[in-house]
Amino acid sequence: MGCQKEETINSLLEPFIIYAVLFLPGLVSGGGIAGDPEAPIQFSVMRELARIAGYNIPSFLLIWYLSFLNRRKPFPVKVQSADFLSLAIALPGLLGIGLALYHITPIFTPVPPVITIAPPQGTAAILVMILSCFTTGYLEETYFRHYLLTWFRNHRLHPVLGIVISVLLFSLCHVYEGLWGVLNAALAGTLLALVYKRYGRLHGLAWAHGLYNAFVYVNGI
């Protein structure tokens, strides 16, 4: 009986332990980017490669390994039509939210809404940027939508409460971007969670997330 109770507690704590290990260090370090929020930060190929190899890919594999051990929803390797439907809904929504907040923010505050990064220059930098955007998209959509919402469903948490918690955790990761960055993450996280609830597909959301990140990089916003 004692072992069974301990396993239950461990299961309930698992998603929050993963969150603390994978996402809180980035929050504490300001997203891994330090600098003057009013001046664009230069895109660094070496910094992005280090983040991809040292953080994005290992974190993604860790989540899937733990999911495999606990026999949760498997990784959806096959691309289905629902992925393209998810992409068609999520990408315009993310762009609309991001652009609206970017243009509305100056009305309320002279401070830029987020830390900006200068567009990558050169073929190598662009390729690394694309890889960075899509590995980040897959990592975050894997945890905040595919893993977390599946975990909530398996533990019979009310769907609305599950979405609220996932959005709060997703928004917390963007505190270093300031109030408007948090608001952007909250609205985007809500949209992505609702699309995932409707179609239950990962690839389309990861593509939308990656393309949105690439749009932000290329336009330096």
C-alpha positions as CSV (number, residue, x, y, z in Angstrom):
1,M,0.0,0.0,0.0
2,G,2.8,2.4,0.9
3,C,4.6,1.8,-2.4
4,Q,1.4,2.3,-4.4
5,K,0.8,5.6,-2.6
6,E,4.4,6.7,-3.3
7,E,4.1,5.9,-7.0
8,T,0.9,7.9,-7.1
9,I,2.6,10.9,-5.6
10,N,5.5,10.6,-7.9
11,S,3.1,10.4,-10.9
12,L,1.3,13.6,-9.7
13,L,4.6,15.5,-9.3
14,E,6.2,14.3,-12.5
15,P,5.1,17.1,-14.9
16,F,6.0,19.8,-12.4
17,I,9.4,18.3,-11.8
18,I,10.0,18.2,-15.5
19,Y,8.9,21.8,-15.8
20,A,11.2,22.9,-13.0
21,V,14.2,21.1,-14.5
22,L,13.7,22.1,-18.1
23,F,12.2,25.5,-18.0
24,L,12.8,27.3,-14.7
25,P,16.6,27.6,-15.3
26,G,15.9,29.6,-18.5
27,L,13.4,31.8,-16.6
28,V,16.0,32.6,-13.9
29,S,18.7,33.4,-16.6
30,G,16.3,35.6,-18.5
31,G,15.7,33.1,-21.3
32,G,19.4,32.7,-21.8
33,I,19.7,36.2,-23.4
34,A,20.9,39.2,-21.5
35,G,21.2,42.7,-22.7
36,D,19.5,46.1,-23.2
37,P,15.8,45.4,-24.1
38,E,15.8,48.6,-26.2
39,A,18.7,47.4,-28.4
40,P,18.5,44.4,-30.6
41,I,20.8,41.5,-29.7
42,Q,22.9,40.2,-32.5
43,F,22.0,36.7,-33.7
44,S,24.8,34.2,-32.7
45,V,25.2,31.0,-34.7
46,M,27.4,29.4,-31.9
47,R,24.9,30.4,-29.2
48,E,22.0,28.9,-31.1
49,L,23.9,25.7,-32.0
50,A,24.8,25.3,-28.3
51,R,21.2,25.7,-27.3
52,I,20.0,23.3,-29.9
53,A,22.5,20.5,-29.1
54,G,22.7,21.2,-25.3
55,Y,19.1,22.0,-24.5
56,N,16.4,21.6,-27.2
57,I,17.2,18.1,-28.4
58,P,18.1,16.5,-25.0
59,S,15.0,18.1,-23.4
60,F,12.8,16.8,-26.2
61,L,14.2,13.3,-25.9
62,L,13.9,13.3,-22.1
63,I,10.2,14.1,-22.3
64,W,9.6,11.3,-24.8
65,Y,11.6,8.8,-22.8
66,L,9.6,9.5,-19.7
67,S,6.4,9.3,-21.6
68,F,7.5,6.0,-23.1
69,L,8.3,4.6,-19.6
70,N,4.8,5.6,-18.3
71,R,3.0,4.4,-21.5
72,R,1.4,7.7,-22.2
73,K,0.3,8.9,-25.6
74,P,3.0,7.9,-28.1
75,F,4.9,10.2,-30.3
76,P,2.7,10.8,-33.5
77,V,5.4,10.0,-36.1
78,K,2.9,9.9,-39.0
79,V,1.8,13.2,-40.4
80,Q,-2.0,13.4,-40.9
81,S,-4.4,15.8,-42.5
82,A,-5.3,17.1,-39.0
83,D,-1.7,18.4,-38.7
84,F,-2.3,20.7,-41.7
85,L,-5.6,21.8,-40.3
86,S,-3.9,22.6,-37.0
87,L,-1.2,24.6,-38.9
88,A,-3.8,26.5,-40.9
89,I,-5.6,27.6,-37.8
90,A,-2.6,28.1,-35.4
91,L,-0.2,30.0,-37.6
92,P,-2.5,32.9,-38.6
93,G,-3.7,33.1,-35.0
94,L,-0.1,33.3,-33.6
95,L,0.8,35.9,-36.2
96,G,-2.3,37.9,-35.5
97,I,-1.8,37.9,-31.7
98,G,1.9,38.8,-32.0
99,L,1.5,41.6,-34.5
100,A,-1.5,43.1,-32.7
101,L,0.3,43.2,-29.4
102,Y,3.5,44.6,-31.1
103,H,1.5,47.5,-32.6
104,I,-0.7,48.1,-29.6
105,T,2.1,48.1,-27.0
106,P,3.6,51.6,-27.9
107,I,0.2,53.1,-27.2
108,F,0.6,52.2,-23.5
109,T,4.3,52.2,-22.9
110,P,7.4,53.5,-24.7
111,V,9.4,50.4,-23.7
112,P,9.6,47.7,-26.4
113,P,7.3,44.7,-25.7
114,V,10.0,42.1,-25.8
115,I,13.7,41.6,-26.1
116,T,14.5,41.8,-29.8
117,I,17.1,39.9,-31.7
118,A,18.7,41.2,-34.9
119,P,17.8,39.2,-38.0
120,P,20.4,36.5,-38.9
121,Q,22.8,37.4,-41.6
122,G,24.2,34.9,-44.1
123,T,23.1,31.4,-45.3
124,A,24.6,29.6,-42.3
125,A,22.9,31.8,-39.8
126,I,19.6,31.5,-41.5
127,L,19.8,27.7,-41.6
128,V,20.7,27.6,-37.9
129,M,17.9,30.0,-37.1
130,I,15.4,27.7,-38.9
131,L,16.7,24.6,-37.0
132,S,16.6,26.6,-33.7
133,C,13.0,27.7,-34.4
134,F,11.6,24.3,-35.2
135,T,13.5,22.4,-32.5
136,T,12.1,25.0,-30.0
137,G,8.7,24.6,-31.5
138,Y,8.7,20.8,-31.1
139,L,10.1,21.0,-27.6
140,E,7.6,23.4,-26.3
141,E,4.6,21.9,-28.1
142,T,5.7,18.5,-26.9
143,Y,5.7,19.5,-23.3
144,F,3.0,22.2,-22.9
145,R,0.4,20.7,-25.3
146,H,1.0,17.0,-26.2
147,Y,2.6,15.8,-22.9
148,L,0.9,18.1,-20.3
149,L,-2.6,18.1,-21.7
150,T,-2.4,14.3,-22.1
151,W,-1.2,13.9,-18.5
152,F,-4.1,16.1,-17.3
153,R,-6.6,14.0,-19.3
154,N,-5.2,10.7,-18.0
155,H,-5.5,12.0,-14.4
156,R,-9.1,13.1,-15.0
157,L,-8.5,16.8,-14.5
158,H,-11.2,19.0,-15.9
159,P,-10.2,20.1,-19.4
160,V,-10.6,23.8,-18.7
161,L,-8.5,23.6,-15.6
162,G,-5.9,21.6,-17.6
163,I,-5.7,24.3,-20.2
164,V,-5.5,27.1,-17.6
165,I,-2.6,25.4,-15.8
166,S,-0.7,24.7,-19.1
167,V,-1.2,28.3,-20.2
168,L,0.0,29.6,-16.8
169,L,3.2,27.5,-17.0
170,F,3.8,28.5,-20.6
171,S,3.3,32.2,-19.7
172,L,5.7,31.9,-16.8
173,C,8.5,30.9,-19.1
174,H,8.2,34.3,-20.9
175,V,8.3,36.5,-17.8
176,Y,11.8,37.7,-18.9
177,E,10.1,39.3,-21.9
178,G,8.0,41.6,-19.7
179,L,4.3,42.1,-19.3
180,W,3.5,42.1,-23.0
181,G,5.6,39.0,-23.6
182,V,3.7,37.2,-20.9
183,L,0.4,38.4,-22.4
184,N,1.5,37.2,-25.9
185,A,2.4,33.8,-24.4
186,A,-0.9,33.5,-22.6
187,L,-3.0,34.3,-25.6
188,A,-0.8,32.1,-27.9
189,G,-0.8,29.3,-25.3
190,T,-4.6,29.4,-25.1
191,L,-5.0,29.2,-28.9
192,L,-2.5,26.3,-29.2
193,A,-4.1,24.4,-26.3
194,L,-7.6,24.8,-27.9
195,V,-6.3,23.6,-31.3
196,Y,-4.6,20.7,-29.7
197,K,-7.8,19.8,-27.8
198,R,-9.7,19.9,-31.1
199,Y,-7.4,17.9,-33.3
200,G,-5.0,16.1,-30.9
201,R,-2.1,16.6,-33.3
202,L,1.5,17.7,-32.5
203,H,3.2,18.3,-35.8
204,G,0.9,21.1,-37.1
205,L,1.3,23.0,-33.8
206,A,5.1,22.6,-33.8
207,W,5.3,23.8,-37.4
208,A,3.1,26.8,-36.6
209,H,5.2,27.6,-33.5
210,G,8.5,27.2,-35.5
211,L,7.3,29.4,-38.4
212,Y,6.1,32.1,-35.9
213,N,9.5,32.1,-34.2
214,A,11.2,32.3,-37.6
215,F,8.9,35.3,-38.5
216,V,10.0,37.0,-35.3
217,Y,13.7,36.4,-36.0
218,V,13.6,37.5,-39.6
219,N,11.7,40.7,-38.8
220,G,13.7,41.5,-35.7
221,I,10.7,42.0,-33.5
